[in-house]
Amino acid sequence: MSAHRKPQACDFFVGKDVLMTAPGEPLLTLDEAYRATYHFINQYYQREPIVPFMLMLQSMTAWAENGNPRETSDPATWDDWMLSVRAARASEKLPEMMPPRET
């Protein structure tokens, strides 16, 4: 639970530190949430077929056909995903948009 917000009457806990704010809201496993993110980015790619979306989708794809989604074509992708999961659980706020890194 974030230190930024006190629990309210409508809140309830699931497990040690996972807070759901709406009764009946579905819980996702890490793999389901990963696939949901893939679908979300793919929707954008269908509307805006630009190279960064395509590259992100390719890096998120399993290395082998019908393979383990945690073994991605870019080996760092799953670890990056887990860093994002930890960051999301550590704060209720979205991160600020940062300017692109210079290459």
C-alpha positions as CSV (number, residue, x, y, z in Angstrom):
1,M,0.0,0.0,0.0
2,S,1.4,3.4,-0.9
3,A,2.3,5.7,1.9
4,H,0.6,8.5,0.0
5,R,-3.0,7.4,0.6
6,K,-4.8,6.1,3.6
7,P,-7.1,3.1,3.2
8,Q,-10.8,4.0,2.8
9,A,-13.9,2.0,3.6
10,C,-14.4,0.8,0.0
11,D,-10.8,-0.5,-0.2
12,F,-9.9,-4.1,0.5
13,F,-6.7,-6.1,0.5
14,V,-5.8,-9.2,-1.5
15,G,-2.8,-10.9,-0.1
16,K,-0.1,-9.1,1.9
17,D,0.2,-5.8,0.0
18,V,-2.0,-5.9,-3.1
19,L,-4.8,-3.3,-2.9
20,M,-7.9,-3.6,-5.1
21,T,-10.0,-0.5,-5.1
22,A,-13.1,-1.9,-6.8
23,P,-14.9,-5.0,-5.6
24,G,-15.1,-7.5,-8.4
25,E,-12.2,-6.0,-10.3
26,P,-10.3,-8.9,-12.0
27,L,-6.9,-9.8,-10.8
28,L,-4.3,-10.6,-13.5
29,T,-1.3,-12.8,-13.2
30,L,2.0,-11.4,-14.4
31,D,1.7,-13.3,-17.7
32,E,-1.9,-12.1,-18.2
33,A,-0.9,-8.5,-17.5
34,Y,2.1,-8.9,-19.9
35,R,-0.3,-10.2,-22.7
36,A,-2.7,-7.3,-21.9
37,T,0.1,-4.8,-22.4
38,Y,1.1,-6.5,-25.7
39,H,-2.5,-6.3,-26.9
40,F,-2.7,-2.6,-25.8
41,I,0.5,-1.7,-27.8
42,N,-0.7,-3.8,-30.7
43,Q,-4.0,-1.8,-30.8
44,Y,-1.9,1.4,-31.1
45,Y,0.3,-0.2,-33.8
46,Q,-2.8,-1.0,-35.8
47,R,-3.8,2.7,-35.8
48,E,-0.3,4.1,-36.0
49,P,2.0,1.7,-37.8
50,I,5.2,3.3,-36.7
51,V,8.6,1.6,-36.2
52,P,8.9,2.1,-32.4
53,F,5.6,0.2,-31.8
54,M,6.7,-2.6,-34.2
55,L,10.0,-2.9,-32.4
56,M,8.4,-3.0,-29.0
57,L,6.0,-5.7,-30.1
58,Q,8.9,-7.7,-31.7
59,S,10.9,-7.5,-28.5
60,M,7.9,-8.7,-26.4
61,T,7.3,-11.7,-28.6
62,A,8.3,-15.2,-27.3
63,W,11.6,-16.4,-28.7
64,A,10.1,-19.7,-29.9
65,E,6.7,-20.2,-31.6
66,N,4.3,-21.1,-28.8
67,G,7.1,-20.6,-26.4
68,N,7.3,-19.2,-22.9
69,P,6.3,-15.5,-23.0
70,R,9.0,-14.9,-20.4
71,E,11.6,-16.0,-22.9
72,T,11.3,-13.1,-25.3
73,S,13.2,-12.4,-28.5
74,D,14.9,-9.6,-26.6
75,P,16.2,-11.3,-23.4
76,A,16.1,-8.0,-21.4
77,T,12.3,-7.5,-22.1
78,W,11.0,-9.7,-19.3
79,D,13.4,-8.2,-16.8
80,D,12.4,-4.7,-18.0
81,W,8.7,-5.7,-17.6
82,M,9.4,-6.9,-14.0
83,L,11.1,-3.5,-13.2
84,S,8.0,-1.8,-14.5
85,V,5.7,-4.1,-12.3
86,R,7.7,-3.2,-9.2
87,A,7.6,0.5,-10.1
88,A,3.8,0.4,-10.6
89,R,3.3,-1.4,-7.3
90,A,5.5,1.1,-5.5
91,S,3.5,4.1,-6.5
92,E,-0.1,4.9,-7.3
93,K,1.0,7.7,-9.7
94,L,2.0,7.3,-13.3
95,P,5.6,8.3,-14.0
96,E,6.3,11.7,-15.6
97,M,7.0,11.6,-19.3
98,M,10.6,12.1,-19.8
99,P,12.2,13.4,-23.0
100,P,13.8,10.7,-25.2
101,R,17.4,9.9,-24.4
102,E,19.9,11.2,-26.9
103,T,21.7,8.5,-28.9
